[in-house]
Amino acid sequence: MRNVLWTIFAIVGGIMGFLMGYATAPMIESGVLTGQGAKRATKIEAGKELEQFYKDLYKER
């Protein structure tokens, strides 16, 4: 029973390690993990008419 449990842990750990290897490579290249590629979020400026439109959506309910 104990050997079966360690075998399951080894298989699951191997699969998770394999998947994490694929997940972290693009993050490092894009600068997410290193902080070098971080940019400020673009600010979206909405006009008064658009803001009023969304406020009116709540009133209709």
MMTF fields as JSON, N, C-alpha, C and O atoms, coordinates in Angstrom:
{
  "mmtfVersion": "1.0.0",
  "mmtfProducer": "UNKNOWN",
  "numBonds": 243,
  "numAtoms": 244,
  "numGroups": 61,
  "numChains": 1,
  "numModels": 1,
  "chainsPerModel": [1],
  "groupsPerChain": [61],
  "chainIdList": ["A"],
  "bondAtomList": [4, 2, 8, 6, 12, 10, 16, 14, 20, 18, 24, 22, 28, 26, 32, 30, 36, 34, 40, 38, 44, 42, 48, 46, 52, 50, 56, 54, 60, 58, 64, 62, 68, 66, 72, 70, 76, 74, 80, 78, 84, 82, 88, 86, 92, 90, 96, 94, 100, 98, 104, 102, 108, 106, 112, 110, 116, 114, 120, 118, 124, 122, 128, 126, 132, 130, 136, 134, 140, 138, 144, 142, 148, 146, 152, 150, 156, 154, 160, 158, 164, 162, 168, 166, 172, 170, 176, 174, 180, 178, 184, 182, 188, 186, 192, 190, 196, 194, 200, 198, 204, 202, 208, 206, 212, 210, 216, 214, 220, 218, 224, 222, 228, 226, 232, 230, 236, 234, 240, 238],
  "bondOrderList": [1, 1, 1, 1, 1, 1, 1, 1, 1, 1, 1, 1, 1, 1, 1, 1, 1, 1, 1, 1, 1, 1, 1, 1, 1, 1, 1, 1, 1, 1, 1, 1, 1, 1, 1, 1, 1, 1, 1, 1, 1, 1, 1, 1, 1, 1, 1, 1, 1, 1, 1, 1, 1, 1, 1, 1, 1, 1, 1, 1],
  "groupList": [{"groupName": "MET", "atomNameList": ["N", "CA", "C", "O"], "elementList": ["N", "C", "C", "O"], "formalChargeList": [0, 0, 0, 0], "bondAtomList": [1, 0, 2, 1, 3, 2], "bondOrderList": [1, 1, 2], "singleLetterCode": "M", "chemCompType": "L-PEPTIDE LINKING"}, {"groupName": "ARG", "atomNameList": ["N", "CA", "C", "O"], "elementList": ["N", "C", "C", "O"], "formalChargeList": [0, 0, 0, 0], "bondAtomList": [1, 0, 2, 1, 3, 2], "bondOrderList": [1, 1, 2], "singleLetterCode": "R", "chemCompType": "L-PEPTIDE LINKING"}, {"groupName": "ASN", "atomNameList": ["N", "CA", "C", "O"], "elementList": ["N", "C", "C", "O"], "formalChargeList": [0, 0, 0, 0], "bondAtomList": [1, 0, 2, 1, 3, 2], "bondOrderList": [1, 1, 2], "singleLetterCode": "N", "chemCompType": "L-PEPTIDE LINKING"}, {"groupName": "VAL", "atomNameList": ["N", "CA", "C", "O"], "elementList": ["N", "C", "C", "O"], "formalChargeList": [0, 0, 0, 0], "bondAtomList": [1, 0, 2, 1, 3, 2], "bondOrderList": [1, 1, 2], "singleLetterCode": "V", "chemCompType": "L-PEPTIDE LINKING"}, {"groupName": "LEU", "atomNameList": ["N", "CA", "C", "O"], "elementList": ["N", "C", "C", "O"], "formalChargeList": [0, 0, 0, 0], "bondAtomList": [1, 0, 2, 1, 3, 2], "bondOrderList": [1, 1, 2], "singleLetterCode": "L", "chemCompType": "L-PEPTIDE LINKING"}, {"groupName": "TRP", "atomNameList": ["N", "CA", "C", "O"], "elementList": ["N", "C", "C", "O"], "formalChargeList": [0, 0, 0, 0], "bondAtomList": [1, 0, 2, 1, 3, 2], "bondOrderList": [1, 1, 2], "singleLetterCode": "W", "chemCompType": "L-PEPTIDE LINKING"}, {"groupName": "THR", "atomNameList": ["N", "CA", "C", "O"], "elementList": ["N", "C", "C", "O"], "formalChargeList": [0, 0, 0, 0], "bondAtomList": [1, 0, 2, 1, 3, 2], "bondOrderList": [1, 1, 2], "singleLetterCode": "T", "chemCompType": "L-PEPTIDE LINKING"}, {"groupName": "ILE", "atomNameList": ["N", "CA", "C", "O"], "elementList": ["N", "C", "C", "O"], "formalChargeList": [0, 0, 0, 0], "bondAtomList": [1, 0, 2, 1, 3, 2], "bondOrderList": [1, 1, 2], "singleLetterCode": "I", "chemCompType": "L-PEPTIDE LINKING"}, {"groupName": "PHE", "atomNameList": ["N", "CA", "C", "O"], "elementList": ["N", "C", "C", "O"], "formalChargeList": [0, 0, 0, 0], "bondAtomList": [1, 0, 2, 1, 3, 2], "bondOrderList": [1, 1, 2], "singleLetterCode": "F", "chemCompType": "L-PEPTIDE LINKING"}, {"groupName": "ALA", "atomNameList": ["N", "CA", "C", "O"], "elementList": ["N", "C", "C", "O"], "formalChargeList": [0, 0, 0, 0], "bondAtomList": [1, 0, 2, 1, 3, 2], "bondOrderList": [1, 1, 2], "singleLetterCode": "A", "chemCompType": "L-PEPTIDE LINKING"}, {"groupName": "GLY", "atomNameList": ["N", "CA", "C", "O"], "elementList": ["N", "C", "C", "O"], "formalChargeList": [0, 0, 0, 0], "bondAtomList": [1, 0, 2, 1, 3, 2], "bondOrderList": [1, 1, 2], "singleLetterCode": "G", "chemCompType": "PEPTIDE LINKING"}, {"groupName": "TYR", "atomNameList": ["N", "CA", "C", "O"], "elementList": ["N", "C", "C", "O"], "formalChargeList": [0, 0, 0, 0], "bondAtomList": [1, 0, 2, 1, 3, 2], "bondOrderList": [1, 1, 2], "singleLetterCode": "Y", "chemCompType": "L-PEPTIDE LINKING"}, {"groupName": "PRO", "atomNameList": ["N", "CA", "C", "O"], "elementList": ["N", "C", "C", "O"], "formalChargeList": [0, 0, 0, 0], "bondAtomList": [1, 0, 2, 1, 3, 2], "bondOrderList": [1, 1, 2], "singleLetterCode": "P", "chemCompType": "L-PEPTIDE LINKING"}, {"groupName": "GLU", "atomNameList": ["N", "CA", "C", "O"], "elementList": ["N", "C", "C", "O"], "formalChargeList": [0, 0, 0, 0], "bondAtomList": [1, 0, 2, 1, 3, 2], "bondOrderList": [1, 1, 2], "singleLetterCode": "E", "chemCompType": "L-PEPTIDE LINKING"}, {"groupName": "SER", "atomNameList": ["N", "CA", "C", "O"], "elementList": ["N", "C", "C", "O"], "formalChargeList": [0, 0, 0, 0], "bondAtomList": [1, 0, 2, 1, 3, 2], "bondOrderList": [1, 1, 2], "singleLetterCode": "S", "chemCompType": "L-PEPTIDE LINKING"}, {"groupName": "GLN", "atomNameList": ["N", "CA", "C", "O"], "elementList": ["N", "C", "C", "O"], "formalChargeList": [0, 0, 0, 0], "bondAtomList": [1, 0, 2, 1, 3, 2], "bondOrderList": [1, 1, 2], "singleLetterCode": "Q", "chemCompType": "L-PEPTIDE LINKING"}, {"groupName": "LYS", "atomNameList": ["N", "CA", "C", "O"], "elementList": ["N", "C", "C", "O"], "formalChargeList": [0, 0, 0, 0], "bondAtomList": [1, 0, 2, 1, 3, 2], "bondOrderList": [1, 1, 2], "singleLetterCode": "K", "chemCompType": "L-PEPTIDE LINKING"}, {"groupName": "ASP", "atomNameList": ["N", "CA", "C", "O"], "elementList": ["N", "C", "C", "O"], "formalChargeList": [0, 0, 0, 0], "bondAtomList": [1, 0, 2, 1, 3, 2], "bondOrderList": [1, 1, 2], "singleLetterCode": "D", "chemCompType": "L-PEPTIDE LINKING"}],
  "groupTypeList": [0, 1, 2, 3, 4, 5, 6, 7, 8, 9, 7, 3, 10, 10, 7, 0, 10, 8, 4, 0, 10, 11, 9, 6, 9, 12, 0, 7, 13, 14, 10, 3, 4, 6, 10, 15, 10, 9, 16, 1, 9, 6, 16, 7, 13, 9, 10, 16, 13, 4, 13, 15, 8, 11, 16, 17, 4, 11, 16, 13, 1],
  "groupIdList": [1, 2, 3, 4, 5, 6, 7, 8, 9, 10, 11, 12, 13, 14, 15, 16, 17, 18, 19, 20, 21, 22, 23, 24, 25, 26, 27, 28, 29, 30, 31, 32, 33, 34, 35, 36, 37, 38, 39, 40, 41, 42, 43, 44, 45, 46, 47, 48, 49, 50, 51, 52, 53, 54, 55, 56, 57, 58, 59, 60, 61],
  "secStructList": [7, 2, 2, 2, 2, 2, 2, 2, 2, 2, 2, 2, 2, 2, 2, 2, 2, 2, 2, 2, 2, 2, 2, 2, 2, 2, 2, 2, 2, 2, 6, 6, 6, 6, 1, 1, 1, 7, 7, 7, 7, 7, 7, 7, 7, 7, 7, 2, 2, 2, 2, 2, 2, 2, 2, 2, 2, 2, 2, 6, 7],
  "xCoordList": [0.829, 0.0, 0.866, 0.56, 1.943, 2.79, 3.512, 3.675, 3.939, 4.606, 3.655, 4.059, 2.399, 1.404, 1.191, 1.074, 1.14, 0.941, 2.103, 1.888, 3.33, 4.504, 4.566, 5.053, 4.089, 4.046, 3.059, 3.336, 1.912, 0.915, 1.473, 1.307, 2.137, 2.749, 3.794, 3.878, 4.581, 5.623, 5.017, 5.506, 3.966, 3.321, 2.659, 2.825, 1.911, 1.239, 2.271, 2.101, 3.33, 4.385, 5.09, 5.43, 5.312, 5.938, 5.066, 5.551, 3.781, 2.85, 2.741, 2.763, 2.624, 2.525, 3.804, 3.742, 4.945, 6.208, 6.322, 6.815, 5.87, 5.88, 4.992, 5.387, 3.792, 2.868, 3.366, 3.197, 3.973, 4.518, 5.686, 5.901, 6.43, 7.517, 6.996, 7.62, 5.865, 5.264, 4.612, 4.562, 4.122, 3.429, 4.397, 4.109, 5.538, 6.44, 7.293, 7.711, 7.567, 8.413, 7.819, 8.542, 6.543, 5.987, 5.92, 6.038, 5.733, 5.682, 7.032, 7.096, 8.093, 9.425, 9.738, 10.287, 9.401, 9.678, 8.878, 9.371, 7.666, 6.848, 7.148, 6.68, 7.917, 8.286, 7.336, 7.464, 6.397, 5.441, 6.142, 5.902, 7.004, 7.682, 8.879, 9.246, 9.496, 10.688, 10.36, 11.182, 9.186, 8.802, 9.327, 9.075, 10.037, 10.598, 9.577, 9.669, 8.631, 7.658, 6.384, 5.433, 6.355, 5.134, 4.901, 5.801, 3.708, 3.323, 2.072, 1.327, 1.862, 0.638, -0.559, -0.473, -1.636, -2.858, -3.315, -3.203, -3.818, -4.286, -5.572, -6.459, -5.65, -6.826, -7.838, -7.523, -9.031, -10.093, -10.946, -11.524, -11.01, -11.809, -13.17, -13.28, -14.189, -15.548, -16.173, -15.964, -16.933, -17.611, -18.793, -19.22, -19.3, -20.448, -21.672, -22.447, -21.842, -23.002, -22.931, -23.941, -21.73, -21.56, -21.77, -22.384, -21.265, -21.476, -22.955, -23.449, -23.661, -25.091, -25.843, -26.812, -25.412, -26.033, -25.954, -26.944, -24.781, -24.62, -25.36, -25.844, -25.454, -26.24, -27.72, -28.427, -28.179, -29.583, -29.91, -31.065, -28.938, -29.189, -29.629, -30.474, -29.059, -29.452, -30.859, -31.58, -31.255, -32.572, -33.701, -34.801, -33.437, -34.488, -34.911, -36.005, -34.093, -34.43, -35.3, -35.702],
  "yCoordList": [-1.196, 0.0, 1.25, 2.228, 1.214, 2.395, 2.664, 3.819, 1.607, 1.781, 2.32, 3.094, 1.91, 2.397, 3.894, 4.637, 4.335, 5.753, 6.587, 7.637, 6.128, 6.862, 6.842, 7.794, 5.792, 5.732, 6.751, 7.428, 6.85, 7.844, 9.251, 10.088, 9.527, 10.845, 11.148, 12.278, 10.163, 10.366, 10.656, 11.522, 9.941, 10.158, 11.529, 12.27, 11.863, 13.166, 14.294, 15.305, 14.128, 15.145, 15.317, 16.435, 14.224, 14.308, 15.032, 15.857, 14.723, 15.389, 16.87, 17.711, 17.194, 18.604, 19.368, 20.514, 18.75, 19.391, 19.633, 20.675, 18.677, 18.82, 19.983, 20.791, 20.067, 21.14, 22.504, 23.498, 22.563, 23.836, 24.298, 25.501, 23.375, 23.743, 24.447, 25.386, 24.001, 24.663, 25.983, 26.904, 26.096, 27.314, 28.44, 29.601, 28.121, 29.19, 29.732, 30.888, 28.957, 29.446, 30.674, 31.65, 30.67, 31.88, 33.055, 34.209, 32.77, 33.854, 34.548, 35.769, 33.781, 34.364, 35.169, 36.267, 34.644, 35.346, 36.632, 37.608, 36.655, 37.86, 38.863, 40.001, 38.463, 39.386, 39.403, 40.262, 38.494, 38.47, 38.108, 38.741, 37.097, 36.665, 37.542, 37.645, 38.178, 38.981, 40.433, 41.148, 40.879, 42.262, 43.221, 44.422, 42.743, 43.622, 43.999, 45.069, 43.148, 43.422, 44.059, 44.248, 44.391, 44.936, 46.353, 47.192, 46.597, 47.924, 48.337, 47.502, 49.611, 50.093, 49.731, 49.671, 49.502, 49.197, 50.442, 51.558, 50.248, 51.389, 51.91, 51.146, 53.202, 53.826, 54.077, 54.68, 53.613, 53.799, 54.966, 54.946, 55.968, 57.135, 57.013, 56.943, 56.988, 56.892, 58.277, 59.051, 58.568, 59.853, 59.889, 58.867, 61.085, 61.267, 60.507, 59.973, 60.461, 59.76, 58.264, 57.634, 57.705, 56.278, 55.968, 54.959, 56.831, 56.633, 56.701, 55.909, 57.641, 57.77, 56.547, 56.108, 56.003, 54.799, 53.646, 52.95, 53.444, 52.337, 52.595, 51.653, 53.83, 54.142, 53.869, 53.391, 54.176, 53.94, 52.452, 52.069, 51.621, 50.18, 49.656, 48.765, 50.206, 49.778, 50.258, 49.575, 51.397, 51.952, 51.14, 51.085, 50.511, 49.772, 48.515, 48.005, 48.012, 46.779, 47.09, 46.19],
  "zCoordList": [0.0, 0.0, 0.0, -0.682, 0.764, 0.861, -0.463, -0.858, -1.141, -2.428, -3.491, -4.359, -3.418, -4.373, -4.182, -5.156, -2.933, -2.645, -3.174, -3.779, -2.952, -3.443, -4.966, -5.576, -5.572, -7.034, -7.584, -8.574, -6.937, -7.35, -7.184, -8.072, -6.049, -5.838, -6.905, -7.385, -7.276, -8.284, -9.654, -10.38, -10.004, -11.301, -11.349, -12.318, -10.306, -10.264, -10.236, -10.917, -9.46, -9.409, -10.736, -11.122, -11.432, -12.753, -13.759, -14.534, -13.745, -14.666, -14.335, -15.234, -13.051, -12.653, -12.989, -13.434, -12.782, -13.138, -14.63, -15.063, -15.408, -16.861, -17.295, -18.135, -16.721, -17.079, -16.609, -17.315, -15.437, -14.946, -15.806, -15.958, -16.361, -17.26, -18.498, -18.993, -18.995, -20.145, -19.753, -20.569, -18.547, -18.136, -17.801, -18.088, -17.2, -16.775, -17.907, -17.841, -18.936, -20.03, -20.724, -20.924, -21.1, -21.716, -20.737, -21.149, -19.45, -18.468, -18.343, -18.208, -18.386, -18.283, -19.537, -19.443, -20.704, -21.95, -22.074, -22.639, -21.564, -21.671, -20.568, -20.627, -19.564, -18.504, -17.328, -16.455, -17.275, -16.168, -14.863, -13.835, -14.897, -13.676, -13.333, -12.163, -14.333, -14.077, -13.79, -13.217, -14.172, -13.935, -14.988, -14.891, -15.975, -16.99, -18.053, -18.655, -18.278, -19.333, -18.816, -19.573, -17.543, -16.966, -17.474, -17.451, -17.92, -18.389, -17.64, -17.127, -17.59, -16.96, -17.828, -19.054, -17.175, -17.907, -18.654, -18.146, -19.836, -20.605, -19.996, -19.617, -19.912, -19.33, -20.439, -21.465, -20.217, -21.193, -20.726, -19.639, -21.564, -21.219, -21.882, -23.106, -21.062, -21.572, -21.541, -20.607, -22.564, -22.622, -21.665, -21.128, -21.471, -20.565, -21.066, -20.272, -22.387, -22.941, -22.651, -22.336, -22.76, -22.494, -21.016, -20.671, -20.15, -18.712, -18.375, -17.573, -18.983, -18.724, -19.244, -18.625, -20.357, -20.911, -19.922, -19.695, -19.334, -18.393, -17.083, -16.455, -16.672, -15.474, -15.717, -14.83, -16.925, -17.258, -17.35, -17.162, -17.629, -17.672, -16.31, -16.227, -15.247, -13.906, -13.565, -12.837, -14.07, -13.756, -14.376, -13.825, -15.517, -16.212, -15.471, -15.713, -14.594, -13.877, -12.75, -12.013]
}
